[in-house]
Amino acid sequence: MSATDAAAPDEAVLGEDELLEGDGPAIEVRGLRSQFGDHVVHKDLDLTVRRGEIMGVVGGSGSGKSVLLNTIIGLKAPEDGQVKVLGADISTASRRKWSALERSWGVLFQAGALFSNLTVKENVAAPMQEHTNLSRKEIDELATLKIALVGLRPDAGALKPSELSGGMRKRVGLARALALDPELLFLDEPTAGLDPIGAAAFDALILDLSRSLDLTVFMITHDLDTLYEITDRVAVIADKTVVATAPVKELEKADHPWIREYFLGPRGRAAKAAKAGDKG
């Protein structure tokens, strides 16, 4: 019988929250190897995400940022290495521990991944219907609260995704990601497709939620303004691994050619100047 077929004996007396360790990093990746056929995406990749931080993840096209996210949340099995989330090794986690893990994180995919045939409120309620035993009334009330939490009007709950702007769809996806009160929030290009004003507002929302809800945020983004404004540290993927993990200010001093081009190129200089102007 495999580890995923039965809970360990000591798990029989534990609640779901107790199945996950309360101390240590939120995410630990060690020696990760990812590949598709003969194409190696990651090799000997290490990454640690501290609890409570906003970690930005950057890298060139094809560097495997989304592959890394999908590996951490179990959508892709690694070819080698170890991934731990809240102290749980995802390769050996039992079904009960996986249930606890799935409740501990929320994911906002780049395109939103909303159910087009459901209303906003029904989309937000879906994780609660799947993972809880709450009554329909309780789920409806909580979905309403989550919709308000991300800054949407109450009447938005009755709309379908096709009736929403791009920014509103992002917020609905975020509300759904927060439906189960997660500890971890995974964001894949959260400001992609938004105008500068909408992107800045979404950045402010993420920062406010991370602080008020004590969230750990793992965020893939190309948005230099986002990196400068709200991240605590940034992990840079290049050469099939993480070549640096540091605050943006430290990355500006890095010698790696891709990092220098990214943060000290024209757009990087503009984002840095804008950040300095905000503080002026």
URHUNOR-V945391 format. One record per helix or strand of 2 or more residues. SS is the DSSP state (A for helix, B for strand). FROM is the first residue (numbers start at 1). LEN is the number of residues. If there is no record, write none. Layout:
SS FROM LEN
SS FROM LEN
This chain:
A 9 5
A 17 3
B 27 10
B 39 11
B 54 6
A 65 8
B 80 6
B 88 2
A 95 10
B 105 4
A 120 12
A 136 14
A 154 5
A 161 3
A 166 12
B 184 5
A 196 17
B 216 5
A 224 7
B 233 6
B 241 6
A 248 4
A 257 8
A 266 14
